[in-house]
Amino acid sequence: MSVKVRFAPSPTGKLHVGNVRAALWNWLFARKSGGTFVLRIDDTDLERSTKEYEDGIREDLAWLGLTYDETMRQSARFDRYEEAAEGLKAAGLLYPCYETAEELDRKRKIQRARGLPPVYDRAALALTAEQIAAYEAEGRKPHWRFKLSQAQVKWNDLIRGETVVETASVSDPVLIRADGVFLYTLPSCVDDIDLSITHVMRGEDHVTNTGVQIEIIKALGGTPPQFAHHSLLVGADGQGLSKRLGSLSIQAMREDGIEPAAITSLLAKLGTADPVIPQSDLMKLAESFDFDRLGRAPARFDNTELEALNAKLFHETAYDAVADRLSDAKISEPLWNAVRGNITRLSDVAEWVEVVDGEIDPVIEDAAFANEAAVLVPDELNDDSWQELTNAIKEKTGAKGKKLFMPLRLALTGRARGPEMAVLLPLIGAEKARARLRGERA
């Protein structure tokens, strides 16, 4: 069986780490299996769906490297959903309900007060023709519910193992709203059948919905795909991410200077026992994907871990891999090699360009010491000059250890920490080094 999976975002908001993790795992599985990855735009809600959000979804996926083999838009398939709905109606499995939202809410409150689960009571199934006519005369429009079997639905989940949903404890789901809008469930089932989707991988908050969808797919004459429900992401504090999704959107991360490989390297391993290491090659991540390695405990997303991974990527990145992104700043290979171990974002390089090529205000802790050092700076600087200079200053002043190295670093760079001075000093140059040691802006 050829693997075919789908990622189905709704263009009503921005992609965030939670749904990108689902997209990534589907992509990794498809690529490892030599299968097909489908992008399905779930835009049946025409009022809330926008082209801007859809374009943003496609841009984010492209930036992350998650290419898709097929794409479809649900808003182009309303005729197909109508056809499926009519078939379910004819089979007596999709029935009209005339309760208002207020009436349904009142029913749920009464059930809870009695200690009962707030499950729809199927009162609409007992409506007479006269009652329906009366509702229609009032101007009420029905919403349509799928009639569940009220039996057990079982499947072998690829992550959770054997899973059972008791549909008797689930309300018959609304598939079509009173205004005629299709809700998520029916279009999704129809699409999975028509696209021959073989596997559906998504968050464990969909488990109950899966039991419902399996019944609908079978009622439509289809074969349910295999399901895999992964754990949900939580924050570093163990709390849900919902209130922080704005800052966790892929667009926000991109604008903040986070590299796509940092995001995919982290999300690929969250929820597994595998170590998180920077990996720029998505296909290598795909090779290591395995359902057996996916745990069921909530996975903690820590932005600090993401930033550390971002930094590690640069520490291991050769100049040629970023040269085209550094050209505007006129950063040379020696400078990149000197500073890459001290940056978290590519934009951080600008700080060190300023230190090397620009003018800074030196920090002078001991003017006499710094002036002594300025005299000892040789005219020609090379890889050995820093060692030779510090040895000479130590011999002349008696300073050693932190009292020797820190004042020199502060004077030459204006900063207490940074790249190795042995590499920086030749890049700064003798004339500028002497001027800074004399306390001059240079």
N, C-alpha and C positions, 0 to 999 in steps of 0.2 A: 504494500500500500504506500503510495507516494504521500508524504506529509504535506498538508496544506493548513496554514494557520492564518489568523487575522488579528489585526489591531484595529479597534473600532472606537476612536475618540469622537466626542461630540464637539462640534465647533462653537461652543457656547462659552469657552474660556481658554486659558493658556495651559499648555502641557506642563505638568509638574513631576517631581521625582517619583511619585507614586505610580502614575500611569505610564511613565517612561520605563519604569522597572518592568512592568508587564509587557510593554512593547519590546524591550530589549530581550527578555527571556524568550518570547515568541520568536523573535528574529534569530537568536542564537540556536534555538532548537531547529528552526527551518533550515538554517545554513548548515548545521552539523549533519542534518538528515538529507541534504540535497533537495529540500522541498521548496515550497512556495510560500512567500510572505505577502499577505494582502493587506492593503490599507483601505479600511471601510469608513467612510465619513458618515457618522450617524446624525444626519441633519433633518430628521422628521419634524423637529420643533422649529418650524420656519420663522417663528417670531423671535426666538432667542439665538438661532444660528446665524453667523455672519461670515462673509467671505474673508474678512480680516483675520478672524480666528482660524479659519481653515488654512489660509496662507501661512499663518504663524506655525500651525501644526506641521505643515510640510517643510517649512524652513528649519524648524527644530530637528525634525527627523533627518533631514539632509545634513545638517551641521554635525549631528551625532554619528553619522555614517550608516544609519539604519535605512538602507535602500529597500524599496518594495517592488515586487514583481507584477502586481496587479493593483488597481485601485477602482473603487466604485463609490457612488454617492447615493444614499438611501432616498433622497428627495426625487431621484429620477425613476423610482420604482413603485410609486404609489399605486399604479394600476395592478401591479403584481400582488401587492399586499391586500388590495380590495378583493382580488380573485381568491386569495387564500382565506380571507375572512368570510366570503360568501360560502366557500366550501365547508368551513367550520359551522356556520349558521345552518346550512342544509343538513349537517350531521347532528344537529342539536347540541353542539358543544360550545357554541358562542351565543349567549343569551342576553337580551336587553334588560337593563335595570334602570329604574326611574327615580331612585332616591337622590335627593340633593346632597351636597357636601355636608350641610348642617344636619340633615337627618341621619346620615351615616355616622357623623361624629357623636350624635346623641346616642345612637345604638352602642357605639364602642364604650362610651362612658358608663352606660347602664351595665354592660357586660363586665367591665372592670369592677364596678361597685359590687357586683355579685360574685366576684372572684373568678370570673370566667375569662378565657382568652378572647381578645377582640377579633374574632373570626367572623367574616360575613355569613349571615344566617340563610342565605339563598332564598330570601323572601320573594324575590322577583320571579323565581320559577313557579310560584303558585298564583301569579297574577292571572286574572281572567281577561278575556277579550274586552269586556266592558270596562274593567279597571284600566287596562292599557289605553283604551279609547279616551277615557276620562283624563288620564295624564297627558295624552297628546293634545286634547282639547285645551288643557291649561297652558299649552305651549312648551311642555317639558320635552326635552330630547334625551333619549337613553344613552347611557354608557354601556359598553358591552364587556361582559365577563366570560372567561373561559371556564367551562365546567370540569373541575378536577375529578379524578377517579375516586378520591378519598381512600386510596390504597397506598402502600409503601412504594417508593421509587428507589431503586438501588443501582449503584454503579461502582466500579472499581476506579477510584480516583488515583491518578498517577502520583500524587503527593500525599494525600490523606489516607489512601488505602480504601477498604470497603466503606462506602458512605450511604446512609439511608436518610431519606426525607419522608416524613409522614404527611401526605398531602391532606389528610383529614384535619390536621392542625393548622392548615394554611388557608387563607381566604382565596376564593376563586379570583384570579388576577384580572384586573381591568386591562383589556387589550386596546380598546378604542374609547377615547374620551367622548363626552357628550357633544363636544364641538367638532367631532369627526377626526381629531388628531390621533394618529397611531402612537401608542406608547412604545417603549423600547422592545418589549418582549416579542411581539408577533413579527415585526420586521427582522429582528435578529434571527429568529428561528427560520423564517423563510429564506433569508440570505445564506445561513449556514447550510441549508439544504441545496439551494441553487448553485452555490459556489463550491460545493463538495468539500466543505471544511472538515478536516479529519480530527483536529485537536483544538480544544478551547482551553487556553491557560489564562486564568484571571484570579482576582483576589478572593479570599475565603469568605468575604461578605456576600458573595454571590451563591453560596452553597444552596440555600433554600430556593433561590431563583432557578438554579440548575435543575432541581427536581421538577419544577413547573415546566421548564423548557423541554425537558426530555419528553414529558407527556404531550406537549404541543407538537413537537417535531414528529413524534409517532402518529399523532392524529392527522398530521399533514401528509403522511405517507413517507416520511423521511427516516433515515437511520441516524440516531444521535451520534455526535462525535465523541471522542474520548475527552474526558475533562480532567483538568489539573488545577486545584485551587491552592494558590500560594499564600503564605502569611502576609499580613499587612505591615507597612512601615510605621514605626513610631519614632518620636524624637529621642535625643540622647537622654532626656529625662523620663522616658517611658510613656510619655503622653502622646496622644494622637497628633497628627500633623495638620489637621484641617484648618486650624486658625493661623497657620504659618505658610499656607500654600502660595501666597503672593511672592514671598521672598524665596520660595523653593521652586518657582517656575524656571523652566529651562532658559527662557529669554533673560530672566533676571540674572541667572548664573553666567550666561554668556556675556552679558553686559558688565558683569563684575569681574571678568577676566578668568573665569574657570574654564579649563580646557575640556573639550568633549571626551577625551580619553580618560580624564580623571573621573568624570561622571559615570561612564560606562564601566570602567574598571571597578568602581565601588559598587554600583548597583548590580553588576553581574554576580557579585559574591555575597552581598547582604542576604542573610537567610540560609547561608551554607556554612560548613565548617572549614571551607577553604580560606587560606590567607589572602588578604587583599593586597595585591601588588600592582604597580602601574603597568598597564599593557596597552600599547597604542594599536596593536593589530587585533581588530575585532574577530577575525577568523580564528586566532589562537584562543580567544575567549570562547568561541563557539566549540572548539575541539574539547574543551574541558566541561561543557555543559552536560549535566546528568540529573535526571529527576530524582535519582536515589540520593543525591547530595543535598536536596532541598529540604530544610527543616520546617517544622510547623510552628515554632515559637515566633512571636513578633520580632521583626528585624529592626534594629536601632539605626536610624540615619543620624549621623553626627556631622554637622557642617565642619567641625574642626578636623575630623578625619579626612573629609573631602579636600580641605585646603592643604593638609599635609601631603596628600596624594598628588595634588596639583604641583606642589613644590618638588616632589620627588621626580615627577615627569620631566621637569626642566633640568634637574640635576643630572639626568641621564640622556639629555637631548643634545645631539651633535649640532654644530653650527649650520651645516647644510640643511638640516630639517627645519630650521626657523629663519634661514637667511632672507627669504622673500618677505617675511613678516617684520624683519628688522631693518630693511633697506632704507626706509624713510628716516630712521634715526641714525643712519650711517654708523652702525655698530660693526666693528671688525671682529674677525674670528678670535684673535687673542683676548679682546675685551669680553666677548661672550663666554669664552672658556674660563675667564677669571671670575665672572660674576654669577654664572648660572647656578652655582651652589648656594647662593644667598638670596634667591628670589622665590616668591610664591606665585606671582603672576608675571606675565611677559612685560606688562607695563612697568614693573619694578625696575627694569633695566635702565629706564630713563634716569633714575636717581644716580646710578653709577656712571652713566654717560656724563652727567653734570659734574660728578666728582673728578673724573678723568679729563674731560675735554672742556668743561666750563669753569666758572669762577665760583669759589666758595669762601666763606668766612672761616678761617681756621680757628680751632679751639686751643688756646695756649694756656697751659696750667702753670708753666714755669718758664718765663721769658729767657732767663739766662741759659737754662738747659737747652731750650729750643734754638737759641742763637748759636750755641756751641755745635749743635747737630747740623745747622744750616751750613756751617763752614766745612763740615766733613762730607757733604754730599758730593760724590765724584761727578765729573763732567759727562762721562759716558755711563749709562745705566744698562745692566743686563740682568739675567736671572740670578746672578750671585750678588748683586749690588746690595740688596737688603741685608743679607748676612754680614757682608763686609762692613756696611755702614753701622749696623747695631754693635758689631764687635768693636769698631773704632770709637763709638760714643761711649760704650761701656768702659773701655780702657781710659778714655779721657775724663769721664764724669764719675765713674764708679757705680752708676745706676745699673740695676739688673732686674730681671723678671718683669713684673707688672709695672714697676716704676720706670722701667726703660721703654717697654713696648707701648703702653697705653698712651703716654703723652705724645709719642711719635704718631700713632694712629690718629689721635684727635687733631693734631696739627695738620697732618697730611690729607685727611679725608673729612674732618669735621664730625666724625661719627665714632661711637665707642666700639662698634663691631662691624664686621663686613668680610669681604674676600681676603685671601692671604695677601699680606703686604708685599711679599716677595714678588708676586705677580703684578700687583697694582703699581708699585713704585716705578718700574720702567715705563708703564703706560702714562703715568702722570708726567714724567720727564724731570730732568734735573733742575731746570730754571724755575719751573712752577713749584717744585718741592722746596727749593731754597726760600722762595718768596713766602710760602705758607709757613715755613718754620720761623721766618722773621716776623710772623704775625700779619702779613699783608694779604689782602683779598686777591686771590689768584686762582 
